[in-house]
Amino acid sequence: MSTLTGALFVDLGEGREDMRTGHVRWSRPPRARYECLLCHTTEGPVTGPTAVARFVATVRTTHPTRCTTTHEGARAA
């Protein structure tokens, strides 16, 4: 039986590529947050494409090191 320990929320944002420069012009930048269901804390929110990518890639492994409850025996969502 697996246990749900957290929820990762990611809003991909809304943007359009500038055909001249190739850069994305964001009308609503990407954002993300993580909510731990064990210690009831929230990590983030972070905004911007680079920050969101880095946050999503690491939050499930870094949060347990800061969590006030034990993640032992629990499996990340």
N, CA, C and O of each residue as an XYZ file, in Angstrom:
308
protein
N       0.843     -1.175      0.000
C       0.000      0.000      0.000
C       0.889      1.239      0.000
O       1.793      1.348      0.829
N       0.649      2.162     -0.904
C       1.425      3.399     -0.944
C       0.674      4.507     -0.214
O      -0.553      4.498     -0.121
N       1.442      5.451      0.296
C       0.882      6.545      1.064
C       1.173      7.863      0.357
O       2.305      8.115     -0.056
N       0.174      8.681      0.224
C       0.332      9.999     -0.371
C       0.895     10.932      0.689
O       0.285     11.103      1.744
N       2.057     11.542      0.425
C       2.700     12.391      1.424
C       2.728     13.862      1.051
O       2.975     14.709      1.909
N       2.481     14.183     -0.206
C       2.540     15.583     -0.613
C       1.871     15.812     -1.946
O       1.563     14.875     -2.682
N       1.652     17.089     -2.241
C       1.025     17.469     -3.502
C       1.874     18.542     -4.171
O       2.202     19.557     -3.557
N       2.222     18.315     -5.413
C       3.004     19.262     -6.197
C       2.066     19.928     -7.193
O       1.469     19.263     -8.040
N       1.942     21.242     -7.084
C       1.069     22.006     -7.974
C       1.945     22.789     -8.950
O       2.844     23.522     -8.537
N       1.678     22.627    -10.242
C       2.456     23.328    -11.268
C       1.491     24.012    -12.226
O       0.619     23.370    -12.812
N       1.658     25.325    -12.377
C       0.915     26.112    -13.360
C       1.916     26.434    -14.463
O       2.894     27.141    -14.221
N       1.689     25.934    -15.648
C       2.640     26.096    -16.743
C       2.688     27.506    -17.302
O       3.544     27.817    -18.130
N       1.783     28.357    -16.859
C       1.786     29.745    -17.295
C       1.233     29.911    -18.693
O       0.741     28.970    -19.315
N       1.332     31.143    -19.164
C       0.850     31.452    -20.510
C       1.825     32.434    -21.141
O       2.100     33.499    -20.590
N       2.329     32.067    -22.277
C       3.291     32.931    -22.959
C       3.279     32.692    -24.451
O       2.756     31.692    -24.942
N       3.859     33.621    -25.145
C       3.967     33.526    -26.595
C       5.415     33.771    -27.000
O       6.107     34.617    -26.433
N       5.849     33.014    -27.990
C       7.216     33.186    -28.481
C       7.297     34.410    -29.380
O       6.484     34.582    -30.289
N       8.264     35.237    -29.122
C       8.538     36.387    -29.977
C       9.305     35.855    -31.188
O      10.452     35.427    -31.058
N       8.687     35.881    -32.341
C       9.282     35.289    -33.543
C      10.586     35.986    -33.936
O      11.455     35.364    -34.547
N      10.731     37.244    -33.600
C      11.940     37.988    -33.934
C      13.128     37.543    -33.090
O      14.224     37.330    -33.608
N      12.898     37.401    -31.767
C      13.999     37.105    -30.854
C      14.062     35.636    -30.434
O      15.116     35.160    -30.012
N      12.944     34.915    -30.546
C      12.898     33.526    -30.112
C      12.636     33.365    -28.623
O      12.537     32.240    -28.135
N      12.523     34.471    -27.893
C      12.247     34.431    -26.464
C      10.745     34.380    -26.210
O       9.946     34.825    -27.034
N      10.379     33.833    -25.066
C       8.967     33.764    -24.691
C       8.615     35.009    -23.894
O       9.322     35.380    -22.957
N       7.529     35.645    -24.270
C       6.994     36.778    -23.516
C       5.829     36.240    -22.698
O       4.798     35.842    -23.240
N       6.014     36.239    -21.388
C       5.028     35.649    -20.485
C       3.968     36.659    -20.092
O       4.286     37.735    -19.585
N       2.701     36.316    -20.326
C       1.603     37.121    -19.784
C       1.258     36.609    -18.390
O       0.749     37.357    -17.555
N       1.537     35.336    -18.143
C       1.406     34.720    -16.812
C       2.546     33.711    -16.692
O       2.477     32.640    -17.294
N       3.594     34.030    -15.928
C       4.749     33.138    -15.855
C       4.433     31.821    -15.151
O       3.499     31.756    -14.351
N       5.197     30.779    -15.439
C       5.006     29.499    -14.753
C       5.243     29.663    -13.255
O       6.020     30.516    -12.828
N       4.559     28.830    -12.461
C       4.746     28.852    -11.010
C       4.483     27.462    -10.449
O       3.797     26.647    -11.067
N       5.036     27.204     -9.277
C       4.869     25.890     -8.655
C       4.941     26.025     -7.140
O       5.555     26.952     -6.610
N       4.297     25.075     -6.449
C       4.393     24.979     -4.990
C       4.201     23.524     -4.602
O       3.601     22.740     -5.338
N       4.722     23.178     -3.431
C       4.615     21.822     -2.906
C       3.995     21.907     -1.520
O       4.445     22.692     -0.685
N       2.967     21.108     -1.271
C       2.322     21.067      0.038
C       2.529     19.690      0.648
O       2.117     18.677      0.083
N       3.174     19.667      1.813
C       3.417     18.411      2.520
C       2.186     18.069      3.348
O       1.710     18.888      4.133
N       1.678     16.866      3.170
C       0.495     16.430      3.899
C       0.843     15.862      5.266
O      -0.047     15.581      6.069
N       2.142     15.692      5.536
C       2.566     15.170      6.833
C       2.802     16.284      7.839
O       2.311     16.216      8.966
N       3.554     17.317      7.441
C       3.870     18.404      8.379
C       3.041     19.658      8.118
O       3.157     20.640      8.851
N       2.202     19.633      7.076
C       1.288     20.731      6.743
C       2.017     22.039      6.446
O       1.557     23.114      6.831
N       3.148     21.942      5.763
C       3.869     23.134      5.332
C       3.814     23.237      3.814
O       3.514     22.272      3.111
N       4.111     24.429      3.338
C       4.141     24.681      1.902
C       5.523     25.162      1.516
O       6.079     26.052      2.159
N       6.073     24.583      0.479
C       7.345     25.034     -0.102
C       6.982     25.828     -1.351
O       6.152     25.391     -2.148
N       7.596     26.981     -1.522
C       7.275     27.840     -2.647
C       6.218     28.843     -2.225
O       6.000     29.011     -1.025
N       5.577     29.489     -3.114
C       5.633     29.281     -4.564
C       6.890     29.874     -5.180
O       7.466     30.835     -4.668
N       7.292     29.282     -6.279
C       8.380     29.813     -7.094
C       7.782     30.205     -8.437
O       6.809     29.599     -8.885
N       8.357     31.213     -9.079
C       7.854     31.656    -10.375
C       9.000     31.786    -11.362
O      10.155     31.978    -10.984
N       8.653     31.677    -12.621
C       9.631     31.772    -13.701
C      10.008     30.390    -14.201
O      10.082     29.448    -13.412
N      10.246     30.254    -15.487
C      10.497     28.936    -16.077
C      11.710     28.210    -15.507
O      11.644     27.002    -15.283
N      12.800     28.903    -15.268
C      14.004     28.256    -14.751
C      13.819     27.843    -13.298
O      14.179     26.729    -12.918
N      13.260     28.731    -12.485
C      13.039     28.431    -11.065
C      12.055     27.284    -10.895
O      12.252     26.424    -10.036
N      11.000     27.259    -11.700
C      10.003     26.183    -11.613
C      10.633     24.852    -11.999
O      10.410     23.850    -11.319
N      11.404     24.819    -13.063
C      12.044     23.573    -13.501
C      12.971     23.034    -12.415
O      12.961     21.836    -12.134
N      13.769     23.905    -11.803
C      14.691     23.489    -10.745
C      13.915     23.010     -9.508
O      14.281     22.003     -8.902
N      12.849     23.725     -9.133
C      12.024     23.377     -7.981
C      11.364     22.011     -8.158
O      11.418     21.169     -7.262
N      10.745     21.797     -9.313
C      10.053     20.534     -9.593
C      11.034     19.361     -9.582
O      10.698     18.268     -9.127
N      12.235     19.592    -10.081
C      13.231     18.515    -10.149
C      13.766     18.112     -8.777
O      14.233     16.986     -8.604
N      13.702     19.024     -7.794
C      14.356     18.733     -6.514
C      13.458     18.692     -5.288
O      13.876     18.144     -4.268
N      12.257     19.234     -5.327
C      11.467     19.394     -4.098
C      11.123     18.072     -3.413
O      11.078     18.014     -2.184
N      10.885     17.034     -4.166
C      10.504     15.757     -3.535
C      11.645     15.102     -2.776
O      11.409     14.282     -1.889
N      12.870     15.452     -3.111
C      14.004     14.909     -2.367
C      14.514     15.873     -1.306
O      15.058     15.440     -0.290
N      14.347     17.179     -1.525
C      14.849     18.141     -0.545
C      13.868     18.390      0.596
O      14.300     18.644      1.720
N      12.571     18.325      0.345
C      11.621     18.593      1.424
C      11.750     17.617      2.595
O      11.714     18.063      3.742
N      11.897     16.327      2.371
C      12.027     15.411      3.516
C      13.181     15.762      4.460
O      13.132     15.413      5.640
N      14.212     16.442      3.965
C      15.321     16.831      4.844
C      14.930     17.978      5.761
O      15.579     18.190      6.785
N      13.882     18.727      5.419
C      13.416     19.847      6.226
C      12.096     19.566      6.941
O      11.667     20.351      7.786
N      11.459     18.457      6.607
C      10.138     18.144      7.143
C      10.218     17.880      8.647
O      11.166     17.262      9.131
N       9.215     18.356      9.372
C       9.195     18.179     10.829
C       8.661     16.819     11.256
O       8.708     16.487     12.441
N       8.158     16.034     10.325
C       7.695     14.682     10.621
C       8.556     13.695      9.848
O       9.309     14.083      8.955
N       8.444     12.450     10.187
C       9.265     11.443      9.504
C       8.621     10.998      8.203
O       7.411     10.786      8.137
N       9.420     10.861      7.196
C       8.955     10.334      5.915
C       9.292      8.854      5.804
O       9.053      8.239      4.764
N       9.832      8.290      6.845
C      10.228      6.891      6.840
C       9.008      6.000      6.605
O       8.003      6.105      7.307
N       9.110      5.154      5.642
C       8.013      4.243      5.333
C       6.968      4.846      4.418
O       6.113      4.126      3.902
N       7.017      6.150      4.208
C       6.058      6.793      3.315
C       6.679      6.916      1.937
O       7.895      7.054      1.804
N       5.857      6.867      0.930
C       6.316      6.963     -0.438
C       5.819      8.267     -1.029
O       4.642      8.595     -0.877
N       6.685      9.029     -1.705
C       6.303     10.307     -2.297
C       5.271     10.094     -3.392
O       5.267      9.069     -4.073
N       4.411     11.064     -3.545
C       3.357     11.001     -4.550
C       3.944     11.107     -5.933
O       3.209     11.073     -6.920
